Amino acid sequence: MATRTSPAPARQGKGSASRASTRSGSGGTGRSSARSGGSSRAPLPDDRPSLPVRAVRGAWLGLAHGVGHAVRAVGHRVEGLDPDDRRDGRALLFLLLAGLVAAVEWWSLSGWFARGVHAVAAGTFGSIALVLPFALVILGIRLMRMPTATGANNRVTIGLAVLTVASSGVAHLTLGAPTISAGVDQLWAAGGMIGFLAASPLSQIITSAGTLLLLLALAFVSLLIITATPFGRIPARLRDLYRHLTGQQAGAARPDEHDRSYLDDPPPARSARKKNRFGRKDRDHRAGDLDEYDGDEAFERALLGEPEPATADIPAVAEAPTVPPGVRRPTQAEKAAARLRAEQGLDADAGPTEALAAVRSTPVAPQMPPTPIPQRSEQLQLAGDVTYTLPASDFLTPGTPPKERSAANEAVVAALTKVLTDFGVDAEVTGFSRGPTVTRYEIELGSGTKVERVTALSKNIAYAVASADVRILSPIPGKSAIGIEIPNSDRETVSLGDVLRSTNARKTDHPMVMGVGKDVEGGFVVANLARMPHLLVAGATGAGKSSFVNSMITSILMRSTPDEVRMVMVDPKRVELTAYEGVPHLITPIITNPKKAAEALQWVVREMDARYDDLSTYGYKHIDDFNKAVRNGKVVPPPGSRRVIKPYPYLLVIVDELADLMMVAPRDVEDSIVRITQLARAAGIHLVLATQRPSVDVVTGLIKANVPSRMAFATSSVTDSRVVLDQAGAEKLIGQGDALFLPMGASKPMRVQGAWVTESEIHRVVEHVKGQLQAVYRDDVTVQAEKKQIDEEIGDDLEVLLSAAELVINTQFGSTSMLQRKLRVGFAKAGRLMDLLESRGVVGPSEGSKARDVLVKPDDLAVTLAAIRGDGPSPAAAASDAGAPARDDRDERGTDLVETDLDGRTQVIDYHDDADEDGSEDAWHLTGR
Ligand SMILES: Nc1ncnc2c1ncn2[C@@H]1O[C@H](COP(=O)(O)OP(=O)(O)OP(=O)(O)O)[C@@H](O)[C@H]1O
């Protein structure tokens, strides 16, 4: 397969050019090798294997891919593997060898072939041949499931090899330590030839006991190599193993446990769910949909507001709920319910009245013990071959069990019915679905009844149910019914743990998926921040923004490694995000100073530009494609560069109070935000902006236009709601995490109760994460951009400096007295201008009375002037990009270019000016540094 290095690589098929480049050996890129001579373009002689060979090869690979597919589907499904990356053929060989050795060694097969296999296996490894199949199976399965994790696979292979040698040596010593003269049978029964060679010579030198100890130590070290366990982490690994073996993650099913059948049940089709809600059983749609169901669908379902469906077969009749004890006056609604009961001759303690029981509630799923989320440890080999374990799913505790219906709901149904009857409206309450915070009651109209007759009653309804926060949806999207959302007087908390354990969240591995909460129908809502691609979170103080931001960060910490997601947190309030200080996902300490935050945003712009440079250099449209290519070794730095190209993590920038930033530097902040939001999506950079002041001076039109996803918590006015959502509604929310979620592309906001995570849960997760890796902060994030220093230094002299630059560059004469004369300025000022030009790389250093060297050619005048104005890269960089002088200058001084990656690790890149052979510009330049 050809290696892809150019921005627009000529697509090489699997044919001749491709093979030619592969064969051309190391160092050469696909492109250069393909070009290395005219002959390589000419069709190669037909060196294809003969038909029978191809047929056997095809059959073998077909079988191998089939087995590989099955192996990848078992347990935690491996997805997104590029067909080109599969190594199934080799892996199947390992598995077959394992089977062969097992058949011979375990079941003592006889015959010449079995004897041959035994001679090889036992002759080499002695009695260790008995466990050889395990090692071969491990290697085979790893190769099928993780063919691209070359580093980790090599590590495991080396570890297994060392373990085999050490064990053979131990077997040799403990099983009689036979000498060669004792005959092959004895050697085979002990440690085989490997065991003999590993143990015998050593025991001559350090005695048998010493050798045994040494080999045991070697075996122990090999286990550490296989499991990528540093010495310091042995206790933690043992603890994890213990927890895993004793099933502590799963937790015991308690009788009062939250119903979590959704953990196991794949969601049925929407139509099936609808029918089942009304008691009819129809499972036909379900099986068909299951096969096609994938993580993306789960995401889209969540994003589209489709709740995670409840299980089908539950009868919709609820138990009679008991009213919580406590002395208080009954509300109007309760009185209405009592009246309805009395009218029907039922006593007050009776279960649901017939009339109320007829109003069906959406059933909640039945109780089932939870299953732990499978650990993704196999995928978590970080750069530098560090194994990283994500926090266990039970770090986040389950929430209160969801109720299908309660006395409060019955009371409201009765009150609504009474209002409709009192005002003579031909309509009835036909059902309700209870969410954690609000219940949506469905009202169906009799024929000939106007919708307005019900909507006009909103104030009367509010009065009857004694709640000001009544929201009417007309119609409920997708239904011929009016929805009336009324807060539950017995609201439930939605635990983040439950959301992250839901099927929706588990169907996708994407590291940027966060638990949002539960919708009005009780369905779990998750969202992929990478697809937002930017989010505005707004709401009055105390409405639940910070809790939402906490849930978001905790979701990321629960699901992603620092190699996958990095964060920049801006917390001008200084209290909200302090818990996360020191997590390895952070690029810079939490920023609390608004001025520094503005600078950090400018750094993000520079980071974005750098990523774009890489994307365009290597010809990829999205950072995901680029990362995939890097992982597959398809992105090779140009010859001469010492840069090590690594995948870019997603960068999540969280600003917990935008208003504070907009106060200190409105223009700069707005500029940066607009630039980031317009472009950063493809670069894997995503912004989350939270504010309690959603007014037009904070959330400006430009910012709004570029931040497409919105999460509105309760706002203090309808105007604020309009700023956030472009529509009213958020002012009716009831606070404490009640929100309207409007993801990009959705036309109507979805009402959700935000997920809640406690401080102790956050603490546990953060401690786990920090215990594995230390944060490596970059120190340039909050450093003022060079551009700003220039601005301040130039002060009021910008115009005259631009004239001076123009003069010097056009005349190619760097003389101070010329500036004095032509610009009519004094000596001191002309000297200052010349110094400014020097510091910006336009002229060289002073050489006494001689004129200075001019380093910028007239052709580059425009870009240099733009740079001095602050519209582009520094003049030195502009010049170095554009022309030879600065480059030569750099070479003469022997200065290398320096790149810093997200870990703050600095890499030196040799400057090289061999422009790509296809004429494309060399892209190794510093962006804004
Ligand atoms: N999702 C939720 N579930 C349950 N309770 C919540 C939720 N979100 C917020 N609350 C409650 O509301 C309180 C205020 O929430 P939070 O601090 O997040 O508000 P805020 O909008 O960030 O306010 P401020 O702008 O003043 O920081 C919390 O202390 C908590 O009691």
The ligand as a Gaussian input file, in Angstrom:
#p B3LYP/6-31G(d) Opt

LIG

0 1
 N      -28.969000      18.586000      37.243000
 C      -29.317000      18.925000      38.489000
 N      -29.989000      18.054000      39.260000
 C      -30.341000      18.395000      40.506000
 N      -30.079000      19.572000      41.082000
 C      -29.401000      20.469000      40.383000
 C      -28.985000      20.191000      39.043000
 N      -28.334000      21.259000      38.574000
 C      -28.343000      22.171000      39.565000
 N      -28.980000      21.699000      40.650000
 C      -29.188000      22.407000      41.920000
 O      -29.138000      23.803000      41.653000
 C      -28.088000      24.410000      42.375000
 C      -27.434000      25.488000      41.552000
 O      -26.846000      24.906000      40.434000
 P      -25.554000      25.517000      39.727000
 O      -24.545000      25.935000      40.740000
 O      -25.120000      24.567000      38.706000
 O      -26.181000      26.790000      39.079000
 P      -25.478000      27.866000      38.165000
 O      -26.419000      28.140000      37.075000
 O      -24.124000      27.443000      37.783000
 O      -25.392000      29.071000      39.130000
 P      -24.250000      30.160000      39.148000
 O      -24.321000      30.850000      37.853000
 O      -24.638000      31.011000      40.313000
 O      -22.972000      29.418000      39.378000
 C      -27.166000      23.278000      42.754000
 O      -26.487000      23.544000      43.936000
 C      -28.087000      22.095000      42.875000
 O      -28.631000      22.051000      44.167000

